[in-house]
């Protein structure tokens, strides 16, 4: 959830820390802080609120040290306050810790440490780590961290600095992402890649149970037993410019406009010269896939909506039964999965805690597992039998946009591949769908070229009591994603329903103060959707419809119509969702909301 940066080198540490934290502020912005080793002292500065408050204090009197750690927080244990902000120090103020994750046994450890004379000043689980390292410290900082970590239950990514160890940071992880940017005479610890891109694209990826001693000269990594290990290295393909606004007012708007490229690059190279879909990275041969009797898809949030689309596609094209489950619920029941089940984990970050836990449960029960993710080298890629990458590039805005449509492109590819392997679609049929899918970037570009009608529609959202999003068939997940975007960034309550379910309760909410947004694209359920629109209009609702270009009838049933190009029904979720993203964006901007950093949310959910 939160953002970690650590620096060892020749530059002034606070300059690197603040720049890195700014690039990670999408991961948390309740409070921020830094700790810098300077002239034999550990100087700690923390402030509540966004990073600007911390920057103002540091700019007034910046510490000159070249070793430091920093953190931007999304609160889990304890309210946002200066006491609860990171870094957290030990009793003597000799060492500082920044931490992402949740320590599950922190209360037992806190009681033990308090009884031993340690004084706590915060409500956080993280402070337990600093006191535990203090208790284990006898002069070797790496050994002290190893000993402390052996006693922790839960998830963590940590960076540790000590006043008696200038030029050294200790970093470690378990179930929470942490990388090290390898520079020239400097090295940078971070919880995500954007924090290091101003200095290097050479990245070391720490794995669970690995502890790194980081100096300006190099990095030494050991496991918890002390045995030296060699972590994975990668060269980041995108540069700093990809993680900046590039002239747009907001990251969210930039990323909405990057969707044609994200879709195009996710599809790139997937069709062979023989007219067959290529997914060699699944690491499963065709015979193994044909032996799959059922598919279970696990996901959270926006990725869950992509999973619902995948269900329709796979069942329609491959004729294989599909179950979709919230990752957070999957492992807390008795899921029926086994060797004949293909489990598909969809996660933008590849580090979503609930999805990783569900994936592990499925694999323990013998299921084969693949993942769809946007992050090369992320945890889910190492715990899956195969992976399909979405090539969306970095997404800084908290509300998912381009990563969602890239996920949709990936599930189209997967569904076509399964249909091909199971012999349900011929080569010509697969090729025909593929040619239509290849046109999606241009379809999205046409929608983005003129959003005047969407802005006019947004202006009608004048402090509504609530809003209702409706759709049928493939339009249901589009409606769900539209409702999620609106509530995430504008703070207007929005609820999505399959339109046929409206009469089973939600219609009681309909008043003139409750606008209804309907996905009403041409398809086999179109007439049913129109009937549902008439029902809400009869109760006084203002209707806004996403409709197919050339539909002259829909204007009789809706006050506002957002037209999108005509595409085959099963492909229509992509053009349907783009105007809903822009609708949410414009509504939020008109209400004065921060669309990139909506309240209470962070980009990557790495804790349960």
Helices and strands as residue ranges (DSSP letters): E 3-8, H 13-23, G 25-27, E 31-38, E 41-48, H 51-60, E 67-73, E 88-89, E 95-100, H 106-115, H 126-136, H 141-149, E 156-162, E 169-174, E 179-182, E 187-190, G 193-195, E 202-205, E 210-214, E 219-223, E 232-235, G 240-243, H 251-257, H 259-267, G 280-282, H 286-290, E 294-299, H 301-313, I 314-318, E 321-326, H 327-330, E 341-347, H 353-364, E 368-373, H 379-382, E 386-389, H 402-421, H 427-438, H 440-448, H 452-458, E 466-471, H 475-490, E 494-498, G 499-504, G 506-509, E 514-520, H 526-537, E 543-548, G 554-556, E 560-564, G 569-571, H 572-590
